[in-house]
Amino acid sequence: LWPETPFAALIEAPAFSCLMGCRKPDQRLYRRVCELLAVPPGRCLYVGDGDAHELSGAREAGMHPVLLAVPEESVDGAYR
């Protein structure tokens, strides 16, 4: 299904937890994406909706986390 989405052409290193054998915020996931991109974590922005502690996991991996908040959606129990 992924190859048919409009996002597939925009994402250089898609990482699906079902294929990688680990889930956010497992550090192996973040490290593997950095390896696939050949970019150190400190040069990466991690953009996410804040679900599953993904932003704190990205920060712990050395990435720069960015919260993508949709108006009137709950993020970690708080509406933005």
N, C-alpha and C positions, 0 to 999 in steps of 0.2 A: 504494500500500500504506500509506503514512504516515497518510493521513486515517482509516483504519480502526483504527489502534492506539489503545490507551487513553491514550497520552502526547500525542497530537495536541492534545487539548483543554487540556493543561497548558502547552504551549510556545507562547509568543507569537510568537517569531521563529525558526522552524526554519531552519537553514542547512545545506544539503547541498552538499558540495564538488563533486559531479558537476554541480550546477546553477550553482554560483558560479564555477567555473573555477579554483579554487585549493584547496589542502589545508593542514591544520594542519601546521606552525606558521606558515604564511604570514600576515603581519600584515593583509593585505587582508580575510581572512575575519573576523577579530575586529572590525576597524573597521566592516565592513558590518553585522554583527549589532548593534553599538552604534548605528549609524545607524537600523536598522530599529526598534529599541526606543526611539530618541530619548533615550538615556541615555549619559552620558560613561563611558569605560572604568573610571575610578576608583570608580564607583558600582555596578560589576558583579562578581558572583561567577561564576567559571567553574568548573564542577564537571565533573571527568572522571576517567577511570581511569589517566591518565598515559601512555597510548599515544601514539606519534608525536610526542613532545615537546610535546604540547598544553598542558601546564601551564606550561612555561617560555615558550611562545609567548604564552599569556594574560598572564603576568607582564610580559613585554616590551611588550605592548600596553597595559599600565597597569591590567589587571584584577586581581582578587584570586583566585588559583587555589586550589581545594580538591580534594584527592585523595579520590576515592571508591574505597576499597579493600574488596574482598570477601575475607573470611577464606579463607586457604589458596590464594589466587590470586597469581600472579606479577605484580609491578608493576616494570617496568624491571629484571627479573632477580632481584628480591628478593621473598621471600614475606612477607606482612604478617599 
